[in-house]
Amino acid sequence: MASIDISVRGLSKHFGPVRAVHDLTFDVPAGQVTGFLGPNGAGKTTTLRMLLGLVRPTAGQALICGRAYPDLPSPRRTVGAVLEATGFHPGRRGRDHLRIAAYSAGLPLARVEEVLDEVGLSDAAGRRVGGYSLGMRQRLGLATALLGDPQVLVLDEPANGLDPAGMAWLRDLLRERAATGRTVIVSSHVLSEMAQTADRVIIVARGRLTFDGPLDRLEAEAGSLEEAFLRLTTDHDDAAAAAAAR
C-alpha cells in the first residue's frame, strides 16, 4: 500500500461570511500523480495555500509527512511548490534567482545547474527574468521547486503558458517524479491534460469534496473525465443554489 504524504482532515476556511473551503478530508498517496480539480472559486488555491502554511485554517488541519508545513525541519527538502509564475525580480537572471533560492534554503549550489537542465532552461539561464515568456517563468518556478529534490510536489496550474511540447514535457516530468515514489498533486483546469497525466483525482465544488478516487474508476462510471467533472461540479452547484433559494 502506498504511503500517505499529504493528509487533510476537516479543513475549512472562512473569509468573513464566505466559506471558501468547507470540511475537506482527503489523502494524497505517494507514487502517484493526483489531479486537484474544480471550477473557478471552488477553493483549490485556498486549500493549497493552507497546506503550505500561507493561510491559517478556520478549522481542521493539512499535514505533509505528518507535520504542518511550518513544523517541517527542512521544508525545501520535503516540499517543492509552485502556486504562481510570479515573484521573480525582473532584473535578475534566471541562474542568479536559483542561486539565491538555493543559498537561502541551505541547498548545494550544484543543484542549480541540475535543475536548469531538468526544466530545459540552461540556454536561457543567463537572461534576465523580465524577458522570459510565461512558459519560461513556469519552468523557472518548477526549477525553484525542484532545488531540494523534494518528496512532495505541489503545483497550481503549472501548464499555464506552456505550448503543446511544453505540456508533454511537464506530463513526463510529473509522471517520472511519481514513478520514483514521490507525491505529486496538481491543480489544473486543463482536463484533457489531467486525463493523460493523473492516476487519481480529487474534485471540489464550492469548497466541498465531490469525488476522491482513481481516475480510471471515474472514467469508467462517466465515460470521460470531462463528463464526470461537469456532472460532479454542475450538479453540486445547482443543488447548493436550490438549497439556498429555499
TIPARO-207675 format. One record per residue: residue in one letter; residue number from 1; x, y, z of N, C-alpha, C in turn. Coordinates in steps of 0.02 Angstrom, whole numbers, padded with zeros to 5 digits. Example, Ala and Ser with C-alpha at 12.3 -4.5 7.8 and 13.67 -1.06 7.14 Angstrom:
TIPARO-207675
ATOM	rest	nr	n_u	n_v	n_w	ca_u	ca_v	ca_w	c_u	c_v	c_w
ATOM	a	1	00660	-00284	00390	00615	-00225	00390	00660	-00165	00390 .
ATOM	s	2	00642	-00112	00354	00684	-00053	00357	00645	00002	00394 .
END
This chain:
TIPARO-207675
ATOM	rest	nr	n_u	n_v	n_w	ca_u	ca_v	ca_w	c_u	c_v	c_w
ATOM	m	1	00042	-00060	00000	00000	00000	00000	00044	00063	00000 .
ATOM	a	2	00025	00112	-00041	00065	00174	-00046	00063	00213	00019 .
ATOM	s	3	00120	00244	00035	00122	00287	00094	00083	00351	00080 .
ATOM	i	4	00062	00384	00133	00023	00446	00127	00067	00504	00149 .
ATOM	d	5	00083	00549	00103	00125	00606	00119	00085	00669	00132 .
ATOM	i	6	00023	00673	00106	-00020	00730	00119	-00085	00705	00149 .
ATOM	s	7	-00103	00733	00206	-00165	00713	00240	-00204	00775	00260 .
ATOM	v	8	-00265	00780	00236	-00309	00837	00250	-00369	00812	00289 .
ATOM	r	9	-00383	00843	00346	-00438	00820	00389	-00481	00879	00412 .
ATOM	g	10	-00545	00878	00391	-00593	00928	00413	-00572	00999	00399 .
ATOM	l	11	-00538	01010	00344	-00509	01075	00329	-00562	01125	00306 .
ATOM	s	12	-00564	01183	00339	-00612	01235	00320	-00578	01303	00323 .
ATOM	k	13	-00602	01348	00280	-00578	01417	00282	-00635	01464	00266 .
ATOM	h	14	-00648	01510	00313	-00700	01561	00302	-00666	01629	00298 .
ATOM	f	15	-00686	01667	00248	-00665	01737	00242	-00726	01779	00258 .
ATOM	g	16	-00734	01798	00321	-00796	01831	00341	-00854	01784	00330 .
ATOM	p	17	-00906	01806	00294	-00964	01763	00283	-00954	01712	00227 .
ATOM	v	18	-00898	01718	00191	-00886	01674	00133	-00850	01610	00156 .
ATOM	r	19	-00880	01552	00141	-00848	01488	00156	-00810	01465	00094 .
ATOM	a	20	-00746	01479	00092	-00706	01461	00034	-00692	01386	00031 .
ATOM	v	21	-00681	01356	00089	-00667	01284	00094	-00708	01258	00153 .
ATOM	h	22	-00742	01202	00143	-00787	01177	00195	-00775	01103	00209 .
ATOM	d	23	-00745	01088	00265	-00740	01020	00291	-00710	00970	00241 .
ATOM	l	24	-00654	00989	00211	-00621	00944	00163	-00580	00891	00200 .
ATOM	t	25	-00588	00829	00178	-00548	00773	00204	-00526	00729	00146 .
ATOM	f	26	-00461	00721	00139	-00435	00677	00086	-00362	00662	00101 .
ATOM	d	27	-00335	00611	00068	-00265	00593	00071	-00236	00594	00001 .
ATOM	v	28	-00171	00609	-00003	-00136	00607	-00067	-00079	00557	-00061 .
ATOM	p	29	-00084	00499	-00094	-00033	00447	-00086	00030	00461	-00126 .
ATOM	a	30	00085	00433	-00102	00148	00436	-00138	00146	00389	-00198 .
ATOM	g	31	00190	00403	-00247	00196	00360	-00305	00143	00370	-00357 .
ATOM	q	32	00104	00423	-00352	00051	00437	-00400	00047	00512	-00414 .
ATOM	v	33	00019	00529	-00471	00002	00598	-00486	-00072	00607	-00470 .
ATOM	t	34	-00087	00653	-00425	-00156	00667	-00405	-00177	00734	-00434 .
ATOM	g	35	-00230	00734	-00473	-00258	00795	-00500	-00307	00826	-00450 .
ATOM	f	36	-00299	00890	-00437	-00343	00926	-00390	-00385	00973	-00432 .
ATOM	l	37	-00448	00956	-00443	-00489	00988	-00494	-00550	01022	-00464 .
ATOM	g	38	-00573	01072	-00500	-00634	01107	-00480	-00641	01171	-00521 .
ATOM	p	39	-00701	01198	-00526	-00712	01260	-00564	-00680	01319	-00528 .
ATOM	n	40	-00679	01377	-00561	-00654	01438	-00529	-00693	01451	-00465 .
ATOM	g	41	-00657	01470	-00413	-00689	01485	-00350	-00707	01424	-00308 .
ATOM	a	42	-00683	01365	-00327	-00700	01304	-00291	-00662	01296	-00226 .
ATOM	g	43	-00608	01335	-00217	-00569	01330	-00156	-00503	01293	-00164 .
ATOM	k	44	-00484	01279	-00225	-00423	01239	-00237	-00361	01277	-00213 .
ATOM	t	45	-00352	01338	-00236	-00292	01376	-00218	-00290	01390	-00143 .
ATOM	t	46	-00348	01406	-00114	-00350	01417	-00041	-00329	01354	-00004 .
ATOM	t	47	-00352	01297	-00027	-00332	01234	00005	-00257	01223	00001 .
ATOM	l	48	-00227	01234	-00058	-00155	01225	-00066	-00117	01276	-00024 .
ATOM	r	49	-00142	01336	-00018	-00108	01386	00024	-00112	01368	00098 .
ATOM	m	50	-00166	01337	00119	-00169	01313	00188	-00120	01255	00198 .
ATOM	l	51	-00115	01212	00149	-00068	01156	00153	00003	01180	00161 .
ATOM	l	52	00019	01236	00129	00087	01263	00130	00099	01315	00184 .
ATOM	g	53	00051	01322	00229	00059	01367	00286	00053	01441	00269 .
ATOM	l	54	00025	01457	00211	00018	01527	00190	-00048	01558	00212 .
ATOM	v	55	-00096	01516	00229	-00161	01538	00253	-00178	01495	00314 .
ATOM	r	56	-00202	01527	00366	-00220	01490	00427	-00291	01462	00419 .
ATOM	p	57	-00301	01397	00431	-00368	01367	00425	-00415	01395	00479 .
ATOM	t	58	-00478	01398	00463	-00529	01412	00513	-00540	01351	00557 .
ATOM	a	59	-00535	01292	00526	-00542	01230	00563	-00505	01175	00525 .
ATOM	g	60	-00489	01120	00561	-00457	01063	00529	-00382	01072	00522 .
ATOM	q	61	-00352	01024	00486	-00280	01026	00477	-00260	00997	00410 .
ATOM	a	62	-00202	01018	00385	-00172	00992	00324	-00100	00976	00340 .
ATOM	l	63	-00082	00912	00335	-00015	00889	00355	00024	00863	00296 .
ATOM	i	64	00089	00876	00297	00136	00850	00248	00186	00806	00285 .
ATOM	c	65	00188	00743	00266	00232	00695	00300	00221	00697	00376 .
ATOM	g	66	00157	00704	00395	00138	00701	00465	00146	00765	00505 .
ATOM	r	67	00167	00819	00472	00178	00883	00507	00144	00940	00470 .
ATOM	a	68	00127	00992	00507	00106	01055	00475	00168	01085	00441 .
ATOM	y	69	00158	01120	00386	00215	01145	00348	00264	01185	00391 .
ATOM	p	70	00242	01231	00435	00290	01269	00475	00332	01226	00522 .
ATOM	d	71	00309	01165	00535	00345	01121	00582	00394	01074	00546 .
ATOM	l	72	00397	01077	00481	00443	01033	00444	00515	01055	00458 .
ATOM	p	73	00560	01009	00474	00629	01028	00490	00667	01054	00429 .
ATOM	s	74	00652	01028	00370	00687	01050	00309	00634	01058	00254 .
ATOM	p	75	00596	01113	00255	00540	01120	00209	00559	01112	00136 .
ATOM	r	76	00614	01144	00113	00631	01141	00042	00653	01071	00020 .
ATOM	r	77	00677	01030	00067	00695	00962	00050	00635	00915	00054 .
ATOM	t	78	00581	00939	00084	00521	00898	00090	00469	00916	00038 .
ATOM	v	79	00460	00981	00027	00406	01005	-00017	00434	01054	-00068 .
ATOM	g	80	00414	01044	-00131	00426	01094	-00183	00359	01118	-00207 .
ATOM	a	81	00349	01183	-00212	00284	01210	-00229	00289	01266	-00280 .
ATOM	v	82	00240	01268	-00325	00232	01323	-00372	00158	01342	-00371 .
ATOM	l	83	00143	01401	-00342	00074	01424	-00341	00059	01475	-00394 .
ATOM	e	84	00109	01511	-00418	00100	01557	-00472	00168	01575	-00501 .
ATOM	a	85	00169	01589	-00566	00233	01604	-00600	00250	01677	-00594 .
ATOM	t	86	00249	01703	-00533	00267	01773	-00520	00316	01774	-00461 .
ATOM	g	87	00332	01832	-00437	00376	01837	-00380	00450	01836	-00399 .
ATOM	f	88	00464	01839	-00463	00534	01842	-00485	00554	01915	-00496 .
ATOM	h	89	00614	01933	-00476	00639	02000	-00489	00654	02005	-00564 .
ATOM	p	90	00621	02052	-00600	00629	02054	-00673	00700	02069	-00696 .
ATOM	g	91	00739	02102	-00654	00807	02119	-00674	00858	02066	-00657 .
ATOM	r	92	00836	02013	-00625	00882	01960	-00603	00884	01905	-00656 .
ATOM	r	93	00942	01878	-00668	00950	01823	-00715	00923	01758	-00684 .
ATOM	g	94	00898	01714	-00727	00868	01652	-00703	00915	01612	-00659 .
ATOM	r	95	00977	01606	-00679	01026	01567	-00640	01037	01600	-00572 .
ATOM	d	96	01040	01666	-00570	01051	01701	-00506	00991	01692	-00459 .
ATOM	h	97	00931	01693	-00487	00871	01681	-00446	00877	01613	-00411 .
ATOM	l	98	00898	01562	-00447	00904	01496	-00418	00961	01491	-00368 .
ATOM	r	99	01015	01526	-00382	01071	01526	-00335	01051	01557	-00267 .
ATOM	i	100	01014	01612	-00271	00991	01645	-00209	00943	01599	-00172 .
ATOM	a	101	00897	01566	-00209	00849	01520	-00177	00885	01462	-00144 .
ATOM	a	102	00935	01435	-00179	00973	01379	-00151	01011	01400	-00089 .
ATOM	y	103	01044	01457	-00092	01083	01481	-00035	01039	01494	00026 .
ATOM	s	104	00981	01526	00015	00937	01542	00071	00908	01480	00103 .
ATOM	a	105	00902	01425	00065	00874	01364	00092	00928	01315	00116 .
ATOM	g	106	00991	01335	00111	01045	01291	00133	01055	01232	00088 .
ATOM	l	107	01040	01240	00023	01046	01186	-00026	01110	01194	-00066 .
ATOM	p	108	01139	01140	-00090	01202	01145	-00128	01192	01183	-00194 .
ATOM	l	109	01239	01228	-00209	01234	01267	-00270	01239	01224	-00333 .
ATOM	a	110	01268	01164	-00325	01272	01119	-00382	01203	01100	-00409 .
ATOM	r	111	01152	01105	-00367	01085	01088	-00389	01058	01138	-00441 .
ATOM	v	112	01085	01198	-00442	01061	01250	-00488	01067	01226	-00560 .
ATOM	e	113	01126	01204	-00580	01135	01182	-00649	01096	01119	-00664 .
ATOM	e	114	01088	01076	-00614	01050	01015	-00624	00977	01029	-00638 .
ATOM	v	115	00946	01074	-00600	00875	01088	-00611	00865	01130	-00674 .
ATOM	l	116	00913	01173	-00691	00907	01210	-00754	00904	01163	-00812 .
ATOM	d	117	00945	01111	-00810	00945	01062	-00863	00880	01021	-00862 .
ATOM	e	118	00856	01006	-00802	00796	00965	-00795	00734	01000	-00824 .
ATOM	v	119	00731	01066	-00816	00672	01102	-00841	00684	01134	-00910 .
ATOM	g	120	00742	01123	-00939	00755	01148	-01006	00769	01223	-01010 .
ATOM	l	121	00800	01251	-00958	00814	01323	-00958	00888	01339	-00959 .
ATOM	s	122	00930	01290	-00970	01003	01302	-00968	01024	01357	-01016 .
ATOM	d	123	00997	01357	-01076	01017	01407	-01127	00992	01477	-01110 .
ATOM	a	124	00938	01482	-01071	00909	01547	-01055	00928	01570	-00985 .
ATOM	a	125	00969	01532	-00949	00983	01547	-00879	01020	01613	-00869 .
ATOM	g	126	01056	01636	-00920	01093	01699	-00914	01053	01760	-00933 .
ATOM	r	127	00990	01750	-00953	00947	01806	-00972	00908	01831	-00911 .
ATOM	r	128	00889	01895	-00913	00850	01924	-00859	00778	01898	-00862 .
ATOM	v	129	00750	01885	-00803	00684	01854	-00799	00630	01899	-00829 .
ATOM	g	130	00642	01964	-00828	00593	02010	-00857	00580	01997	-00931 .
ATOM	g	131	00627	01965	-00965	00619	01949	-01035	00593	01879	-01048 .
ATOM	y	132	00577	01843	-00994	00551	01775	-01002	00477	01776	-01022 .
ATOM	s	133	00457	01727	-01061	00386	01716	-01076	00354	01684	-01014 .
ATOM	l	134	00287	01681	-01014	00251	01649	-00959	00273	01577	-00952 .
ATOM	g	135	00280	01542	-01008	00301	01472	-01006	00370	01464	-00975 .
ATOM	m	136	00416	01510	-00991	00483	01508	-00962	00481	01522	-00887 .
ATOM	r	137	00437	01568	-00866	00431	01581	-00795	00402	01520	-00758 .
ATOM	q	138	00357	01485	-00791	00331	01423	-00761	00388	01373	-00751 .
ATOM	r	139	00431	01367	-00800	00488	01321	-00794	00536	01343	-00739 .
ATOM	l	140	00546	01409	-00733	00589	01434	-00680	00559	01420	-00611 .
ATOM	g	141	00493	01427	-00605	00460	01411	-00543	00468	01337	-00526 .
ATOM	l	142	00462	01294	-00576	00472	01222	-00565	00544	01207	-00545 .
ATOM	a	143	00591	01241	-00577	00661	01232	-00559	00672	01250	-00486 .
ATOM	t	144	00642	01305	-00464	00649	01326	-00394	00619	01273	-00347 .
ATOM	a	145	00561	01246	-00367	00529	01195	-00325	00570	01131	-00321 .
ATOM	l	146	00608	01116	-00373	00645	01053	-00376	00714	01058	-00345 .
ATOM	l	147	00735	01117	-00324	00803	01126	-00297	00819	01078	-00241 .
ATOM	g	148	00773	01067	-00196	00785	01023	-00139	00771	00950	-00152 .
ATOM	d	149	00758	00932	-00216	00740	00863	-00234	00687	00837	-00186 .
ATOM	p	150	00630	00872	-00181	00582	00859	-00127	00542	00794	-00137 .
ATOM	q	151	00517	00769	-00082	00474	00710	-00083	00405	00728	-00110 .
ATOM	v	152	00382	00789	-00096	00315	00810	-00113	00318	00870	-00160 .
ATOM	l	153	00278	00868	-00214	00275	00923	-00262	00203	00947	-00265 .
ATOM	v	154	00193	01012	-00253	00127	01043	-00251	00125	01097	-00305 .
ATOM	l	155	00083	01089	-00355	00082	01134	-00412	00012	01160	-00425 .
ATOM	d	156	00006	01225	-00435	-00058	01257	-00450	-00054	01284	-00522 .
ATOM	e	157	-00092	01254	-00567	-00095	01274	-00638	-00025	01278	-00670 .
ATOM	p	158	00015	01226	-00667	00083	01230	-00694	00086	01231	-00770 .
ATOM	a	159	00030	01215	-00804	00031	01213	-00877	00016	01281	-00908 .
ATOM	n	160	-00001	01331	-00868	-00015	01398	-00895	00046	01423	-00934 .
ATOM	g	161	00034	01444	-00996	00088	01473	-01036	00130	01423	-01073 .
ATOM	l	162	00119	01358	-01062	00159	01308	-01097	00127	01291	-01164 .
ATOM	d	163	00170	01283	-01215	00145	01260	-01280	00136	01185	-01278 .
ATOM	p	164	00109	01154	-01331	00098	01081	-01330	00160	01040	-01313 .
ATOM	a	165	00218	01061	-01339	00279	01024	-01323	00296	01032	-01249 .
ATOM	g	166	00284	01092	-01222	00297	01104	-01151	00251	01064	-01107 .
ATOM	m	167	00188	01057	-01128	00140	01018	-01089	00159	00944	-01089 .
ATOM	a	168	00183	00919	-01146	00205	00850	-01149	00266	00840	-01104 .
ATOM	w	169	00311	00889	-01104	00370	00886	-01060	00349	00885	-00987 .
ATOM	l	170	00301	00928	-00968	00278	00931	-00900	00246	00865	-00879 .
ATOM	r	171	00206	00837	-00923	00174	00773	-00909	00226	00719	-00893 .
ATOM	d	172	00278	00716	-00934	00330	00666	-00923	00367	00679	-00856 .
ATOM	l	173	00380	00743	-00841	00414	00761	-00780	00374	00738	-00719 .
ATOM	l	174	00310	00752	-00719	00268	00735	-00661	00263	00659	-00652 .
ATOM	r	175	00255	00624	-00707	00248	00551	-00703	00314	00519	-00682 .
ATOM	e	176	00370	00548	-00704	00435	00522	-00683	00445	00532	-00608 .
ATOM	r	177	00424	00590	-00582	00430	00602	-00510	00389	00551	-00470 .
ATOM	a	178	00327	00540	-00493	00284	00492	-00459	00312	00422	-00463 .
ATOM	a	179	00343	00405	-00519	00369	00337	-00529	00426	00321	-00481 .
ATOM	t	180	00459	00373	-00454	00512	00362	-00405	00486	00360	-00333 .
ATOM	g	181	00420	00359	-00325	00391	00354	-00259	00374	00421	-00227 .
ATOM	r	182	00380	00475	-00265	00364	00540	-00237	00290	00556	-00244 .
ATOM	t	183	00270	00607	-00208	00200	00629	-00207	00192	00691	-00251 .
ATOM	v	184	00143	00690	-00296	00131	00746	-00341	00057	00763	-00339 .
ATOM	i	185	00041	00825	-00321	-00028	00849	-00326	-00029	00910	-00370 .
ATOM	v	186	-00074	00911	-00419	-00076	00962	-00470	-00146	00989	-00477 .
ATOM	s	187	-00154	01054	-00466	-00217	01088	-00480	-00215	01113	-00552 .
ATOM	s	188	-00267	01098	-00590	-00267	01117	-00661	-00338	01123	-00688 .
ATOM	h	189	-00346	01169	-00737	-00408	01174	-00774	-00405	01136	-00840 .
ATOM	v	190	-00347	01111	-00858	-00338	01078	-00923	-00356	01004	-00913 .
ATOM	l	191	-00420	00988	-00920	-00444	00921	-00906	-00415	00870	-00953 .
ATOM	s	192	-00406	00888	-01016	-00378	00841	-01065	-00307	00820	-01045 .
ATOM	e	193	-00270	00866	-01017	-00202	00851	-00995	-00203	00809	-00931 .
ATOM	m	194	-00248	00825	-00885	-00254	00786	-00824	-00275	00714	-00840 .
ATOM	a	195	-00316	00705	-00892	-00338	00638	-00911	-00279	00596	-00934 .
ATOM	q	196	-00226	00628	-00959	-00167	00592	-00981	-00113	00586	-00927 .
ATOM	t	197	-00120	00625	-00874	-00066	00630	-00825	-00083	00599	-00758 .
ATOM	a	198	-00144	00610	-00734	-00162	00591	-00665	-00177	00517	-00658 .
ATOM	d	199	-00160	00490	-00600	-00180	00423	-00580	-00245	00424	-00541 .
ATOM	r	200	-00253	00477	-00502	-00314	00485	-00462	-00333	00559	-00463 .
ATOM	v	201	-00395	00573	-00445	-00418	00643	-00446	-00458	00658	-00383 .
ATOM	i	202	-00451	00720	-00362	-00493	00748	-00309	-00530	00806	-00340 .
ATOM	i	203	-00596	00805	-00336	-00637	00857	-00366	-00675	00894	-00311 .
ATOM	v	204	-00671	00961	-00313	-00707	01002	-00265	-00752	01051	-00302 .
ATOM	a	205	-00806	01070	-00270	-00852	01121	-00296	-00879	01160	-00237 .
ATOM	r	206	-00876	01226	-00242	-00898	01270	-00188	-00866	01251	-00121 .
ATOM	g	207	-00802	01232	-00124	-00765	01217	-00063	-00778	01149	-00034 .
ATOM	r	208	-00820	01108	-00065	-00837	01042	-00039	-00811	00987	-00084 .
ATOM	l	209	-00794	00931	-00054	-00770	00873	-00091	-00827	00839	-00127 .
ATOM	t	210	-00818	00826	-00193	-00870	00790	-00230	-00845	00723	-00258 .
ATOM	f	211	-00779	00714	-00262	-00752	00649	-00282	-00680	00644	-00259 .
ATOM	d	212	-00660	00583	-00239	-00591	00568	-00220	-00578	00495	-00236 .
ATOM	g	213	-00539	00482	-00288	-00527	00413	-00306	-00488	00406	-00370 .
ATOM	p	214	-00478	00344	-00394	-00439	00331	-00455	-00473	00361	-00516 .
ATOM	l	215	-00432	00387	-00561	-00458	00417	-00623	-00493	00364	-00665 .
ATOM	d	216	-00466	00304	-00669	-00497	00254	-00713	-00567	00234	-00688 .
ATOM	r	217	-00577	00235	-00623	-00644	00221	-00597	-00693	00276	-00616 .
ATOM	l	218	-00671	00337	-00612	-00714	00394	-00629	-00732	00392	-00704 .
ATOM	e	219	-00682	00378	-00746	-00694	00375	-00818	-00740	00316	-00836 .
ATOM	a	220	-00732	00261	-00801	-00775	00203	-00814	-00847	00218	-00798 .
ATOM	e	221	-00858	00257	-00746	-00926	00274	-00724	-00958	00327	-00769 .
ATOM	a	222	-00918	00375	-00791	-00946	00433	-00827	-00929	00436	-00901 .
ATOM	g	223	-00881	00396	-00924	-00862	00396	-00994	-00801	00436	-01009 .
ATOM	s	224	-00791	00491	-00972	-00732	00534	-00981	-00724	00578	-00920 .
ATOM	l	225	-00663	00603	-00911	-00652	00649	-00855	-00694	00712	-00863 .
ATOM	e	226	-00700	00737	-00924	-00738	00798	-00934	-00812	00789	-00915 .
ATOM	e	227	-00841	00733	-00937	-00911	00720	-00920	-00920	00713	-00844 .
ATOM	a	228	-00874	00678	-00812	-00879	00671	-00740	-00871	00737	-00705 .
ATOM	f	229	-00823	00777	-00727	-00811	00843	-00697	-00873	00887	-00701 .
ATOM	l	230	-00903	00890	-00760	-00963	00932	-00769	-01020	00907	-00725 .
ATOM	r	231	-01029	00842	-00721	-01083	00815	-00680	-01071	00829	-00605 .
ATOM	l	232	-01010	00817	-00583	-00995	00824	-00512	-00994	00897	-00489 .
ATOM	t	233	-00976	00942	-00533	-00973	01013	-00513	-01037	01049	-00528 .
ATOM	t	234	-01068	01036	-00585	-01130	01071	-00603	-01187	01049	-00558 .
ATOM	d	235	-01194	00983	-00547	-01247	00958	-00504	-01240	00986	-00434 .
ATOM	h	236	-01178	00989	-00410	-01167	01015	-00343	-01187	01089	-00338 .
ATOM	d	237	-01167	01128	-00388	-01184	01198	-00387	-01258	01209	-00392 .
ATOM	d	238	-01292	01171	-00434	-01365	01177	-00441	-01400	01159	-00375 .
ATOM	a	239	-01376	01106	-00343	-01407	01084	-00280	-01396	01137	-00226 .
ATOM	a	240	-01336	01164	-00224	-01321	01215	-00174	-01362	01277	-00186 .
ATOM	a	241	-01370	01297	-00249	-01410	01356	-00265	-01483	01345	-00247 .
ATOM	a	242	-01508	01284	-00261	-01577	01269	-00245	-01589	01270	-00170 .
ATOM	a	243	-01541	01242	-00132	-01547	01242	-00059	-01547	01312	-00031 .
ATOM	a	244	-01505	01355	-00060	-01501	01424	-00037	-01565	01463	-00052 .
ATOM	a	245	-01599	01443	-00106	-01659	01479	-00127	-01720	01460	-00085 .
ATOM	r	246	-01715	01401	-00052	-01773	01378	-00013	-01780	01416	00053 .
END
